[in-house]
Amino acid sequence: MVLEPSLFVPLFRALMSCQVYEKASIQKLVGNIADNCLIHLFEPSFLIYTLDIPSMDAAASNLENTLPRDLVDDALLEKGRKNREQRIKLYNSCIEELVSSKNPVVQLG
C-alpha cells in the first residue's frame, strides 16, 4: 500500500517514464507494478463530522470532568493540529503536482 503521497508521485512518474521501452517483458513488468501500486493507493479522508447527540455530549462532558485536568497536554494537541494541517497540504500539493504534470502520459487532468 502506498501510504506516503510524497513517494507516490516520483514512483508513478518513474513507472510512466518506462513506457518508452518497447520490449514486451518491460511493458508487462511496468504494467504489473502500476496495477499493484494503483489498487493499493491510500486515499486519506480529511473529513471531520460533528454529530448533535445530546446524550453523547453529556457522557463526553462527564468523562472530561472525571479525568484530571493535567491529563490533556495542550501543547501536544496544538502540535497534532499543526501536523495534520501540514499533512493535508503535502497530500494536496503532491496530487496537484501529479495531475498538472507536463508529461502527456502522466497527465490526468
N, C-alpha and C positions, 0 to 999 in steps of 0.2 A: 504494500500500500504506500502510495506517495503522499506522505503527510506534510512535507515541507514545501510550500509553494515556491520558495526561492531556489529549490533544487529541481523542481519540475520544469521550469522554463528552459534552463540550459539542457536538460535531458531531452525534452521534446524537440528543441532546435537541433540538437546533435542527431537525433533519430531522423528528422526530416532532411538534414543535410546528406544523409546516406542515400537518398532517393536518386542521386545522380549515378550510382553504380548499377549497371545493367545486369550483373551476374544474378541469376535466379536464386542461388543459395543466400546471397547477401540480402536480397529483397525479402525472401521468406523469413530470415532471421530478424530483420528490422520490423517486418510486419508482426511477427510473434511478440517481440519486445513491446512494440507500440500497443498491441492489443492487451497484453498483460498489464501494462502501466496504466492505460486509459481506463480500464474497467475497475482499477483499484484506486483511482484518483479520489482523494478525500476532499469533499467539498464541505467546508465548515458552515455551520449555521450561526449567524451572529444575531439572531432574533432573540429578544427578551420579552417575555409576556408578563403582564400583571393580571392577576385574577381577583375579582371582587367577591371574596368568600369570607364573610364576617367571622364565622366560626374558626377558620384557619388563621385569620388575622389575630383573633383573640388568643388562640393557642400559641402562636409565634410570639406575641407580646408577653404572655405568661412565661414562656420559656426564657425569653430575653431578660425578664425581671428576676428570674430564678438564678441565672448564671452570674458569676462575679463580674463586675464592671471592667476589671483589668484583663479579662479573658480576650477581649477583642482588641487587636493591635491596629489602631487607625492608620499608622504608617504603612503597615503591611497591606491593608485594604487599598490605600491610595496607590501603592506600588502595583498591586494587581490590576487596578483600573487603568493605570498608565500603560502597563504591559499589554493589556487587552486592546487598547486603542492603537498602539504601535503594531500589534499583530494584524489587526484589521487593515491598517494602512499598507502593511507589507503585502498581505494577500491581494488586496485590490490593485496595488501597483504591479505585482507580478502578472496578474491576469490581464491588466491593461497592456503591459509590455508584450505579452504573448499575442493578444488579439490585434494589436496595432503593428505587428511585425511587418517589416518590408519584404520578407521572403514570401513569394506568392504561394509556395507550398504550405507554409505555416499560417498564412493569413486566414483568420477565422471570421473576421467581422464582415 
